[in-house]
């Protein structure tokens, strides 16, 4: 995070296309492992049923930061000309410094594990010995594979290859590639779309706030619903179900819509219940083994990032400013997600569980005990493992 902050604030001194591309590439490299490592880190403290809600809280703070950034942008854009620098340069500088301060603070506020909270600047730690034992035992009882390796043990190439070849997680990777496409172009082009309908630059930054605020609420609610009903595939599909009618409305608007009507439609669209935390927790749970969890989370995140590359090709300049053809594509993708991908993923995991259950139920008590004591299978390869769906 600290290295990322240094690169981010260095964008204050951008001089052209080359320096811009170098900075963006470095930012991508430095942030690539952040979310997978965060997921693994949180799994040391929380059980598999608690993790999705904590991930939702994490992504809610990202929305909150986006709201704060909108206010900062509104102010810094008025700093145009201060010390001879453009307002956007001050935006990079201020946001980079804030992130750097948070990164430095994290060194002191993020212990390595529940049993490593004592240090020279925190001599009493956060927990008593009894509390540490309780925390570790409840996490290990929920997922015994977390005892297979410690949190400073590196991955071997064999473990890395095994994680990549885990075809049972490929359906979730495909969902990661597709689920966010329908709402990404409107989100990316929001300020441009609002300016095209008549709002000025300063007001457009403020008008992005309502959708971020509503998104915090809908994201948290949908995550709670998922854990309450113990359902992931159908609940995760709610993001696309929410998005679809607003995309149809956006497509149906006239070529010169009323600015406030357009704002209402696009704000409703971007207030969707973000199901990414559910799917990240889903991927982590179905990985089964802690040794592969980071790799699987990284692969899932790679597919999510790839969806951003695809999304960037849908709204093209020749289709501006209403992007009717682009919205047609988004509607089609949304329908594919709703009608095929999510139901298909659920059906696949139901089928896989039935396969396992058929073999497991046919075994005698002695055969099960022998299997559990001698098997080399780990994580979701074990016969007694059941996939969440």
Buried (B, 14 or more C-beta within 10 A) or exposed (E): BBBBBBBBBBBBEBEEEEEEEEBEEBBEEBBBBEBBEBBBBBBBBBBBEBBBBBBBBBBBEBBEBBBBBBEBBBBBBEBEEEEEBBBBBBBBBBBBBBBBEBBEEEEEEEBEBBBEBBEEEEEEBEBEEEEBEEBBEEBEEBBEBBEEBEEEEEBEEEBBEBBBEBEBBBBBBBBBBBBBBBBBBBBBBBBEBBBBBBBEEEEBBBBBBBBBBBBBEBBBEBBEBBBEEEBBBBBBBBBBBBBBEBBBBBBEBEEEBEBEEBBBBBBBBBBBBBBBBBBBBBBBBBBBBBBBBBBBBBBBBBBBBEBEEBBEEBBEEEBEBBBEBBBBBBBEBBBBBBEEBBBEBBEBBEEBBEEBEEEBEEBEEEEBEEBEEEEEBBBBBBBEBBBBB
